[in-house]
Amino acid sequence: MNWDDTAAPAEAPDGALTADRLVGAAADGEDQAVEAALRPKSLDEFVGQVRVREQLDLVLKAALARGATADHVLLSGAPGLGKTTLSMIIAAEMNAPIRITSGPAIQHAGDLAAILSSLQEGEVLFLDEIHRMSRPAEEMLYMAMEDFRVDVIVGKGPGATAIPLELPPFTLVGATTRAGLLPPPLRDRFGFTAHMEFYEPVELERVVHRSAQLLDVTIEGDGAAEIAGRSRGTPRIANRLLRRVRDYAQVKADGVITRDVAAAALRVYEVDTRGLDRLDRAVLKALLTLFSGGPVGLSTLAVAVGEERETVEEVAEPFLVREGLLARTPRGRVATPAAWTHLGLVPPQQPPGAGGQQGLFGT
Ligand SMILES: Nc1ncnc2c1ncn2[C@@H]1O[C@H](COP(=O)(O)OP(=O)(O)OP(=O)(O)O)[C@@H](O)[C@H]1O
């Protein structure tokens, strides 16, 4: 059966499943407060991303040997994979100061001119969300990156004049979650482009061990593995889960994070063994139980879980697709066999009793 969107009733979504989401990759207030203490300070300390690290190491060492400013660097990748951290490491490795700003903060070319003209020689300018800069600022950046010069326009209309302004050499580190949205002329002006991948569980284990040490928490190898496996390939989520598990260990156990303590804590926070939370499971469960695994239209699915269409599409689905649990097809959303297995449910064509309930949260 193909469940389509045409009959989707207009129901008010309540958003309850997205409140206080522990597995979101964007930084929340608490993350911002504690992340500074957990950031690796050098390339050697930076876990994983081996290829990026090796290449960047060469770029920076060569620039240092020449006594030159490093090439402009573009870092792309999902939130929480370490782009800000890497930009700070670039500055530290070059013994240079760093200035941090973001695309949305630069709405006028004048905003950018003010920042660029106050840079010191060799300074690293970190421009987060570079794809969200305004067009005039972006055009000013082209010349600044290439010639270390900007034209400041004074006046308006036919009487407007361009006053050239020399800039000290600097290194721009641009970060984006959407490399495809960058116009080619901007992309081409970066000397080094790196795409950050999601981390392997063993790499996240190392992140968890390192953070536990910095937070002065005792953690066993199995405990770190349990957290790493539920962290969706993302260091920020690994660090966040570690903090929640630490709370649990302090209140309910003797402060030591073992595998059982980690599993019990994450059961309380409803993050299952694959890193799915309530929203993810609600979407999957609706797809499997109400629509026999699909295909079903996005709007219908969203109404079934009581969430906005955008929430299902942008918050829940990307990870479900990445995990191979859900597929987006021209006919609608379809569950994969792995989705049935994960929720311990039996696909309709199989005889009842062939599946068996799985322990979603571990022991
Ligand atoms: N390779 C790594 N090794 C150890 N810790 C890491 C690594 N990458 C990221 N982290 C940790 O994860 C957290 C998030 O990293 P960071 O802020 O650099 O991510 P980001 O990619 O800039 O995210 P956003 O796109 O949301 O700005 C930081 O606390 C940092 O310490």
Ligand as a Chemical Component Dictionary entry (heavy atoms), coordinates in Angstrom:
data_LIG
# 
_chem_comp.id                   LIG 
_chem_comp.type                 NON-POLYMER 
_chem_comp.pdbx_formal_charge   0 
_chem_comp.three_letter_code    LIG 
# 
loop_
_chem_comp_atom.comp_id 
_chem_comp_atom.atom_id 
_chem_comp_atom.alt_atom_id 
_chem_comp_atom.type_symbol 
_chem_comp_atom.charge 
_chem_comp_atom.model_Cartn_x 
_chem_comp_atom.model_Cartn_y 
_chem_comp_atom.model_Cartn_z 
_chem_comp_atom.pdbx_ordinal 
LIG N1  N1  N 0 38.722 15.481 16.845 1  
LIG C1  C1  C 0 38.317 15.822 18.066 2  
LIG N2  N2  N 0 38.955 15.358 19.146 3  
LIG C2  C2  C 0 38.504 15.669 20.383 4  
LIG N3  N3  N 0 37.440 16.457 20.640 5  
LIG C3  C3  C 0 36.774 16.965 19.597 6  
LIG C4  C4  C 0 37.172 16.671 18.260 7  
LIG N4  N4  N 0 36.340 17.313 17.429 8  
LIG C5  C5  C 0 35.459 17.965 18.197 9  
LIG N5  N5  N 0 35.713 17.753 19.489 10 
LIG C6  C6  C 0 34.934 18.286 20.618 11 
LIG O1  O1  O 0 33.575 18.417 20.203 12 
LIG C7  C7  C 0 33.044 19.673 20.589 13 
LIG C8  C8  C 0 32.460 20.350 19.365 14 
LIG O2  O2  O 0 33.500 20.701 18.468 15 
LIG P1  P1  P 0 33.456 22.034 17.583 16 
LIG O3  O3  O 0 32.778 23.151 18.332 17 
LIG O4  O4  O 0 34.835 22.285 17.107 18 
LIG O5  O5  O 0 32.529 21.553 16.400 19 
LIG P2  P2  P 0 32.058 22.372 15.106 20 
LIG O6  O6  O 0 32.248 21.458 13.935 21 
LIG O7  O7  O 0 32.731 23.702 15.036 22 
LIG O8  O8  O 0 30.522 22.563 15.369 23 
LIG P3  P3  P 0 29.550 23.718 14.753 24 
LIG O9  O9  O 0 29.436 23.428 13.298 25 
LIG O10 O10 O 0 28.254 23.481 15.516 26 
LIG O11 O11 O 0 30.167 25.042 15.065 27 
LIG C9  C9  C 0 34.182 20.433 21.279 28 
LIG O12 O12 O 0 33.990 20.380 22.655 29 
LIG C10 C10 C 0 35.431 19.686 20.956 30 
LIG O13 O13 O 0 36.227 19.611 22.101 31 
# 
loop_
_chem_comp_bond.comp_id 
_chem_comp_bond.atom_id_1 
_chem_comp_bond.atom_id_2 
_chem_comp_bond.value_order 
_chem_comp_bond.pdbx_ordinal 
LIG N1  C1  SING 1  
LIG C1  N2  SING 2  
LIG C1  C4  DOUB 3  
LIG N2  C2  DOUB 4  
LIG C2  N3  SING 5  
LIG N3  C3  DOUB 6  
LIG C3  C4  SING 7  
LIG C3  N5  SING 8  
LIG C4  N4  SING 9  
LIG N4  C5  DOUB 10 
LIG C5  N5  SING 11 
LIG N5  C6  SING 12 
LIG C6  O1  SING 13 
LIG C6  C10 SING 14 
LIG O1  C7  SING 15 
LIG C7  C8  SING 16 
LIG C7  C9  SING 17 
LIG C8  O2  SING 18 
LIG O2  P1  SING 19 
LIG P1  O3  DOUB 20 
LIG P1  O4  SING 21 
LIG P1  O5  SING 22 
LIG O5  P2  SING 23 
LIG P2  O6  DOUB 24 
LIG P2  O7  SING 25 
LIG P2  O8  SING 26 
LIG O8  P3  SING 27 
LIG P3  O9  DOUB 28 
LIG P3  O10 SING 29 
LIG P3  O11 SING 30 
LIG C9  O12 SING 31 
LIG C9  C10 SING 32 
LIG C10 O13 SING 33 
# 
